[in-house]
Amino acid sequence: MFRNLARALFVAAAFVCAAAAWADQDITPLGIGYEDVDYPYPVHFFDLKIEGQFLRMAYMDVAPRVANGKSVVLLHGKNFSGEYWAATIRALAAQGYRVIVPDEIGFGKSAKPAIRYRFDLLAANTKALLDHLGVSRAAIVGHSMGGMLAVYFARDYPQTTAALALENPLGLEDYRSVITPPPLETLFAAEMAQTAESYRTFLHALFLGWPAEAEHNVDLFARVLRSGEYPRLAMASALTSEMIFDEPIRPEYKLLKMPVLLVIGQADRSVFFRRYAKPEELASLGHWPELGRAAAKDLPDGRLVEIQGAGHVAHVEKPAEFDAALLKFLKDRF
C-alpha cells in the first residue's frame, strides 16, 4: 500500500514539477497524440477504460482489394508507432490479408496515461480491439517490444493466435540478471533529459544504416519535445520501460505451441538498458545472432530467418527480405 502511495505521489509530483523551456523557435511543436502526423492509412479509435480512466486506442484497419479471409496484426516496438509498418502493410494487403495495426496505449496516436503498464494489460487491450472488429483468429506479428507483447498475447490467447512472427523481439535476454533495476525516478529523469541529438544517437544503435524512417522519427521527437505535455509522454515512456525490465518472457518460448517465425537482423547489437549497465556488464549482452539461435531451439514449431545487413529493425532496413520471409511463413503455416 505504502509503495503504491509513494509511487502515485512521485508520478503526481513529476507532472507538477517537470517543465522545459525550449529555445529553438524554428521547430513547430507536436502534440503527444501525434495529431499532425499522417499515417499511411486511415486511423480509427477504440474506447477503453483502464484504472478508472477513459482512454482511446488508435489503430489502422486495412482491407485488401481481394480478401483471402485471413487477418494479420502488427505490433510496434517501444520507440515507434504503427506508421512504421507501412511497407509491410502494403505487402500483406497485396496478398489478400486484412491488416490491423494498433498503437498500444502509451504510444503513437493513443492515449498516454500514467498507469501501471504491464504486458498482460496491453495484450488484453489488443484482444478487446480484435473482438470489437470481429476478428476471432489472426497471425500476430511483433517487433522489439511488440515481439514481447506478441508472446504474451499468444500465451494469454492461444485460440486467437493462429501463428506468431517475432522480429528481433526484446526479452531474448533477461536484463535483470546483469543490470541493477533502475527506479522509476531514474527512468523518468532520463526521458526528461532527452534531446533530439541524444534520441538520434539512441536510434543509431538500432539501425545498421540510417534509413529515411529513422530521421523521420528524430524529426517527430524533436517536435514532441516542444509540447507542453511532453512530461506526460516522458512518464508513459518511463513506465513502459519499467514494464520491459520487469516482465521478461524468454522461458515461455518452449510453451508456444503455434507455428512461430523468428526473424533476427544479424547486425543487431542493441541493449535496451545500455545506459544503466557498467562496461563490464555489457560484454555479455546484445549478441542477437546467438540469442536468436538459442531461442529458436526452444520453440516447439519454430522457424528462424537470419537477415544479413540489418540491425534491430529489419522490416525497415531490409523490407524485401523481411516481407518475403513473413509472406512465405504465412503461406506455409497460416
C-alpha positions in Angstrom: 0.0 0.0 0.0 2.7 2.5 1.0 4.8 1.6 -2.0 1.8 2.3 -4.3 1.1 5.6 -2.5 4.7 6.7 -2.8 4.6 5.8 -6.5 1.4 7.8 -7.0 2.9 10.8 -5.2 6.0 10.6 -7.4 4.0 10.5 -10.6 1.9 13.4 -9.5 4.9 15.4 -8.4 6.7 14.7 -11.7 3.9 16.2 -13.7 3.7 19.3 -11.4 7.4 19.9 -11.3 8.6 18.8 -14.7 9.0 21.6 -17.2 11.2 22.5 -20.1 12.0 25.8 -21.8 12.7 25.2 -25.5 14.8 28.0 -27.0 14.6 26.8 -30.6 11.5 28.5 -32.1 12.1 27.1 -35.6 10.6 23.7 -34.8 6.8 23.5 -34.7 5.6 21.8 -31.5 3.8 18.5 -32.0 1.2 17.2 -29.6 1.9 13.9 -27.8 -1.1 12.4 -29.6 0.7 12.9 -32.9 -2.3 14.8 -34.1 -0.4 16.3 -37.1 1.3 13.1 -38.2 -0.2 11.5 -41.3 -0.3 7.7 -41.1 -0.2 5.6 -44.2 -3.8 4.5 -43.8 -6.9 6.0 -42.0 -6.7 5.9 -38.3 -9.6 4.9 -36.1 -10.1 4.9 -32.3 -11.3 2.3 -29.8 -12.5 3.3 -26.4 -11.1 1.6 -23.3 -11.4 2.1 -19.5 -8.3 1.4 -17.6 -7.8 2.1 -13.9 -10.9 4.3 -13.9 -9.7 6.4 -16.9 -11.5 6.6 -20.2 -8.8 6.2 -22.9 -8.6 5.9 -26.7 -6.6 3.4 -28.6 -5.6 4.3 -32.1 -5.4 1.7 -34.9 -5.4 1.2 -38.6 -7.6 -1.5 -40.2 -6.5 -2.1 -43.8 -8.7 -4.1 -46.0 -7.2 -5.8 -49.1 -8.8 -5.3 -52.6 -9.2 -9.1 -52.9 -9.5 -10.7 -49.4 -8.2 -14.2 -48.6 -10.3 -14.3 -45.4 -7.3 -14.1 -43.0 -6.1 -11.3 -40.7 -2.7 -10.2 -39.5 -2.0 -8.0 -36.5 1.2 -5.9 -36.5 2.6 -4.8 -33.1 5.1 -2.0 -32.9 8.3 -1.5 -30.9 8.8 0.9 -28.0 10.3 3.8 -29.9 7.9 3.5 -32.8 4.2 3.6 -33.6 2.1 1.7 -36.2 3.1 4.1 -39.0 6.5 2.4 -39.5 4.8 -0.8 -40.7 3.7 0.9 -44.0 5.7 -1.2 -46.4 4.7 -4.5 -44.6 1.1 -3.4 -44.6 1.2 -2.9 -48.4 2.9 -6.3 -48.9 0.4 -8.2 -46.7 -2.7 -6.4 -48.2 -1.4 -7.2 -51.7 -1.6 -10.9 -50.8 -5.2 -10.6 -49.5 -4.7 -10.2 -45.8 -6.7 -7.9 -43.7 -4.1 -5.9 -41.6 -4.8 -4.5 -38.2 -2.1 -2.2 -36.7 -2.8 -0.7 -33.2 -0.9 2.0 -31.5 -0.7 0.5 -28.0 -1.8 2.7 -25.1 1.1 4.9 -24.3 2.3 5.2 -27.9 1.7 7.0 -31.2 -1.8 8.5 -31.5 -3.1 6.5 -28.5 -3.6 8.0 -25.0 -0.6 8.4 -22.8 -1.9 7.7 -19.2 0.2 7.4 -16.1 -0.9 3.8 -15.2 0.8 0.6 -14.2 1.7 -0.7 -17.6 2.1 -4.5 -18.0 2.1 -6.8 -21.0 -1.0 -8.7 -20.0 -2.9 -5.4 -20.0 -1.6 -4.4 -23.4 -2.5 -7.9 -24.7 -6.0 -7.6 -23.2 -6.4 -4.2 -24.9 -5.4 -5.8 -28.2 -7.7 -8.7 -27.7 -10.6 -6.3 -26.9 -9.9 -4.5 -30.2 -9.9 -7.7 -32.2 -13.2 -8.7 -30.6 -14.6 -5.2 -31.5 -13.5 -5.8 -35.1 -15.0 -9.3 -35.2 -11.6 -11.0 -35.6 -11.5 -14.3 -33.8 -8.3 -15.7 -35.2 -5.2 -14.0 -36.6 -1.5 -14.1 -37.2 0.3 -11.9 -34.6 3.4 -10.2 -35.7 5.6 -8.2 -33.3 8.8 -6.2 -33.4 11.1 -5.4 -30.5 8.8 -4.6 -27.5 6.0 -5.6 -29.8 7.6 -9.0 -30.0 7.5 -9.3 -26.2 3.8 -8.3 -26.4 3.1 -10.8 -29.1 4.5 -13.6 -27.0 2.3 -12.5 -24.0 -0.7 -12.3 -26.4 0.0 -15.8 -27.7 0.3 -17.2 -24.2 -2.9 -15.4 -23.0 -4.9 -16.0 -26.1 -3.7 -19.2 -27.9 -7.0 -19.8 -29.5 -6.8 -16.4 -31.2 -3.2 -16.8 -32.3 -3.1 -18.9 -35.4 0.6 -18.1 -36.0 3.3 -15.9 -34.4 6.1 -13.9 -36.0 8.7 -12.2 -33.9 11.2 -9.7 -35.3 14.2 -9.0 -33.0 11.9 -9.4 -30.0 13.0 -7.9 -26.7 13.1 -10.4 -23.9 15.5 -12.9 -25.5 17.8 -12.0 -22.7 16.9 -11.1 -19.1 18.5 -7.8 -18.3 17.7 -8.3 -14.6 20.4 -10.9 -14.3 23.1 -8.3 -15.2 21.8 -4.8 -14.7 20.6 -3.3 -11.4 16.9 -2.3 -11.8 16.7 1.5 -12.5 14.0 3.1 -10.3 11.1 4.9 -12.0 12.5 8.2 -10.9 15.7 7.5 -12.8 13.8 6.3 -15.9 11.6 9.5 -15.9 14.6 11.8 -15.4 16.3 10.2 -18.4 13.3 10.8 -20.5 13.1 14.4 -19.4 16.7 14.9 -20.2 16.3 13.7 -23.8 17.3 16.0 -26.7 16.9 15.5 -30.4 20.6 14.6 -30.6 20.5 12.1 -27.8 17.5 10.5 -29.4 19.3 10.3 -32.7 22.3 8.7 -31.0 20.0 6.1 -29.4 18.3 5.3 -32.7 21.7 4.9 -34.4 22.2 1.9 -32.2 19.1 0.2 -33.7 20.0 0.6 -37.4 23.0 -0.6 -39.3 22.5 2.2 -41.8 20.3 5.3 -41.5 17.1 5.0 -43.4 14.7 7.9 -44.0 12.3 6.4 -41.5 14.9 6.9 -38.7 15.4 10.6 -39.4 11.6 10.9 -39.7 11.4 9.6 -36.1 14.0 12.0 -34.9 12.1 14.9 -36.5 8.9 13.9 -34.8 10.7 13.5 -31.5 12.3 17.0 -31.8 8.8 18.4 -32.3 7.2 16.4 -29.4 9.9 17.7 -27.1 8.4 21.2 -27.6 5.0 20.1 -26.5 3.7 21.4 -23.2 2.5 17.9 -22.4 5.9 16.2 -23.1 6.2 15.3 -19.4 3.2 13.1 -19.7 4.8 11.3 -22.7 8.0 11.0 -20.7 6.2 9.4 -17.8 4.4 6.9 -20.1 7.7 6.1 -21.7 9.4 5.6 -18.3 6.6 3.3 -17.1 6.7 1.2 -20.3 10.5 0.9 -19.9 9.9 -0.4 -16.3 7.4 -2.9 -17.7 10.0 -4.2 -20.2 12.6 -4.6 -17.5 10.3 -6.3 -15.0 8.5 -8.7 -17.3 10.9 -10.9 -19.3 9.2 -13.8 -21.0 12.0 -15.8 -22.6 11.3 -19.0 -20.5 7.8 -19.1 -22.1 9.1 -19.8 -25.6 9.1 -23.6 -25.0 5.4 -23.3 -24.3 4.4 -21.7 -27.6 2.5 -24.5 -29.5 1.6 -22.5 -32.6 3.9 -22.0 -35.6 6.5 -19.3 -34.8 8.7 -17.4 -37.1 11.7 -15.7 -35.5 13.4 -13.1 -37.7 16.8 -11.7 -36.5 18.7 -8.9 -38.1 22.3 -10.2 -37.9 23.9 -6.8 -37.3 21.8 -6.0 -34.2 23.9 -5.4 -31.1 21.4 -3.2 -29.2 21.0 -3.4 -25.5 17.8 -1.7 -24.4 19.0 -0.7 -21.0 22.6 0.0 -22.1 22.8 3.3 -20.2 22.2 1.6 -16.9 24.9 -1.1 -17.3 28.5 -1.0 -16.4 31.0 -1.6 -19.2 31.9 -5.0 -17.9 28.3 -5.9 -17.7 27.7 -5.1 -21.4 30.1 -7.7 -22.6 27.5 -10.5 -22.1 24.6 -8.6 -23.7 23.4 -7.8 -27.1 24.6 -10.8 -29.0 21.4 -11.1 -31.2 22.5 -13.8 -33.6 23.4 -16.2 -30.8 20.2 -15.2 -28.8 18.1 -15.9 -31.9 19.6 -19.3 -32.5 19.2 -20.3 -28.8 15.5 -19.2 -28.8 14.7 -21.0 -32.0 15.8 -24.3 -30.4 13.3 -23.8 -27.7 10.3 -23.3 -30.0 8.3 -26.5 -30.5 7.3 -25.4 -34.0 9.8 -22.6 -34.9 11.4 -21.3 -38.0 14.5 -19.0 -37.8 15.3 -16.5 -40.5 18.5 -14.5 -40.3 18.7 -11.3 -42.3 22.1 -10.1 -43.2 22.8 -6.3 -43.4 20.0 -5.4 -40.9 20.1 -4.2 -37.4 17.2 -4.1 -34.9 14.6 -3.0 -37.4 14.9 -5.4 -40.4 11.4 -4.6 -41.8 12.6 -1.0 -42.3 16.2 -1.6 -43.4 15.6 -4.8 -45.4 11.9 -4.7 -46.3 12.1 -7.0 -49.3 13.8 -9.8 -47.3 11.6 -9.3 -44.3 8.3 -9.3 -46.2 9.4 -12.3 -48.3 10.2 -14.3 -45.1 6.9 -13.3 -43.5 4.7 -14.0 -46.5 6.3 -17.4 -47.1 5.8 -18.3 -43.4 2.1 -17.2 -43.5 1.5 -19.1 -46.8 3.0 -22.2 -45.3 1.7 -22.2 -41.8 -1.4 -19.9 -41.6 
